[in-house]
Amino acid sequence: MGPDSPLLKSPMVRSQLRKCLRHPEDISLEMHSESFSIFDFYSKKLMIYYLLKRKKSLESSTVGPGILAPFFPLFGGFMLHSSSSVLNNKAALFLAKDEGGKTTVMKNGAAQDVLSDDQNILKKEDGAFLVHSTPWSTFPNGPRKARLGGLFMLEKASEFGLVRINPVDVLTFLWTEHEGYTLFLPKKLRVAAFDLLREACRSVPTYRMRFPKDYIDWDAVDRAMEKG
């Protein structure tokens, strides 16, 4: 998108950009050849402008995590690419990259207690970290929430095993994995999001969980969360 873009020449867009100059530190812009997005964290709004030829494709698309996730730090929360299951009223949060086993773990005996196998919301409420379900799940059991009990980094293996790891390693993974969610955040919200994740990683046991495709020792996972 260059200065000759019809979107940037649009009186509607230019008027909105002038309003953004009142609080530029709370504004992020995303520009593509046929669309232009304004993330207004001051007004808690996302405005998307697009060429008419893109109207049909945009209107038929669904609202996904990438659109909503940047706004959760405004409300003291953070959306995590993760799966989570509730054991004895505690949420075990499982972390991995795409195709890393998040859904596979949920299919191994915990489907009835799943919060979500793809996106969960972490939020501190009344001094405790809670994990909230989202609609993005193969197992629609929500809305539900449970207190965070442990963080588990997934690793596919031939046998099941749990190894305690440094919370810094988990924090590093979380921050790197969610760059797409924090990319548009103003500095103060990036700091708030980082501090939330750092405190969460220090508040509960952190593990590397090795697991085969067809077996999870849920009793071991439950006991691991008791060691916090």
Backbone hydrogen bonds, N-H to C=O, Kabsch-Sander energy under -0.5 kcal/mol:
donor,donor_aa,acceptor,acceptor_aa,energy
5,S,2,G,-1.9
9,K,5,S,-1.4
10,S,6,P,-0.6
10,S,7,L,-0.8
14,R,10,S,-2.7
15,S,11,P,-2.3
16,Q,12,M,-1.8
17,L,13,V,-2.5
18,R,14,R,-1.9
19,K,15,S,-1.6
20,C,16,Q,-1.6
21,L,17,L,-0.9
21,L,18,R,-0.7
22,R,19,K,-1.6
23,H,20,C,-1.5
26,D,23,H,-2.0
27,I,24,P,-1.6
28,S,39,F,-1.9
30,E,37,S,-2.3
32,H,35,S,-2.7
36,F,49,Y,-2.9
37,S,30,E,-3.0
38,I,47,M,-2.8
39,F,28,S,-3.1
39,F,37,S,-0.5
40,D,38,I,-0.9
40,D,45,K,-3.0
41,F,26,D,-2.4
41,F,39,F,-0.9
42,Y,26,D,-0.6
44,K,40,D,-0.7
45,K,40,D,-2.5
47,M,38,I,-2.3
49,Y,36,F,-3.1
49,Y,47,M,-0.5
51,L,34,E,-2.0
54,R,51,L,-2.1
55,K,52,L,-1.6
58,L,54,R,-2.2
59,E,55,K,-2.4
60,S,56,K,-1.3
61,S,58,L,-0.8
64,G,62,T,-0.6
67,I,64,G,-1.2
68,L,64,G,-1.5
69,A,65,P,-3.4
71,F,68,L,-1.8
72,F,68,L,-0.5
72,F,69,A,-1.4
74,L,71,F,-1.3
75,F,72,F,-2.0
76,G,73,P,-1.3
77,G,72,F,-2.1
78,F,122,L,-1.9
80,L,78,F,-0.5
80,L,120,N,-3.9
82,S,80,L,-1.2
82,S,118,D,-1.3
83,S,94,F,-2.0
84,S,116,S,-2.0
85,S,92,A,-1.7
86,V,113,D,-2.2
87,L,85,S,-0.5
87,L,90,K,-3.2
90,K,87,L,-1.5
91,A,147,R,-3.5
92,A,85,S,-3.0
92,A,90,K,-0.6
93,L,91,A,-0.6
93,L,150,G,-2.6
94,F,83,S,-3.4
94,F,92,A,-0.6
95,L,152,F,-3.0
100,G,97,K,-1.8
105,V,101,G,-2.4
106,M,102,K,-1.2
107,K,103,T,-1.8
108,N,104,T,-0.7
108,N,105,V,-1.0
109,G,107,K,-1.3
110,A,106,M,-1.0
113,D,110,A,-2.0
114,V,111,A,-1.2
115,L,84,S,-3.0
116,S,84,S,-0.7
118,D,136,W,-0.6
119,Q,136,W,-1.0
120,N,80,L,-2.3
121,I,132,H,-2.4
122,L,78,F,-3.2
122,L,120,N,-0.5
123,K,130,L,-2.3
124,K,76,G,-1.0
125,E,123,K,-0.6
125,E,128,A,-3.3
128,A,125,E,-1.8
130,L,123,K,-3.4
130,L,128,A,-0.5
131,V,146,A,-3.2
132,H,121,I,-3.0
132,H,130,L,-0.5
133,S,144,R,-2.6
137,S,135,P,-1.7
141,N,139,F,-1.7
146,A,131,V,-1.7
147,R,89,N,-0.9
148,L,129,F,-3.1
149,G,91,A,-3.0
150,G,91,A,-1.3
151,L,205,P,-2.3
152,F,93,L,-2.9
153,M,207,Y,-3.4
154,L,95,L,-2.8
154,L,152,F,-0.5
155,E,209,M,-2.2
157,A,211,F,-2.5
161,G,210,R,-2.3
163,V,208,R,-2.1
165,I,206,T,-2.2
169,D,166,N,-1.1
170,V,166,N,-1.1
171,L,167,P,-2.6
172,T,168,V,-2.6
173,F,169,D,-1.9
174,L,170,V,-2.7
175,W,171,L,-2.6
176,T,172,T,-2.1
177,E,173,F,-3.1
178,H,174,L,-1.5
179,E,176,T,-1.3
181,Y,178,H,-1.0
182,T,178,H,-1.4
183,L,179,E,-1.5
185,L,182,T,-1.4
189,L,186,P,-0.7
190,R,186,P,-2.3
191,V,187,K,-2.5
192,A,188,K,-1.8
193,A,189,L,-2.6
194,F,190,R,-2.5
195,D,191,V,-2.7
196,L,192,A,-2.0
197,L,193,A,-2.2
198,R,194,F,-2.7
199,E,195,D,-2.4
200,A,196,L,-2.2
201,C,197,L,-2.4
202,R,198,R,-1.5
203,S,199,E,-0.9
203,S,200,A,-0.7
204,V,200,A,-0.8
207,Y,151,L,-2.6
208,R,163,V,-2.7
209,M,153,M,-3.4
209,M,207,Y,-0.5
210,R,161,G,-2.6
210,R,208,R,-0.7
211,F,155,E,-1.8
215,Y,212,P,-0.9
218,W,216,I,-1.4
221,V,217,D,-1.8
222,D,218,W,-2.4
223,R,219,D,-2.5
224,A,220,A,-2.2
225,M,221,V,-1.6
226,E,222,D,-1.0
227,K,223,R,-0.6
227,K,224,A,-1.0
228,G,225,M,-1.0
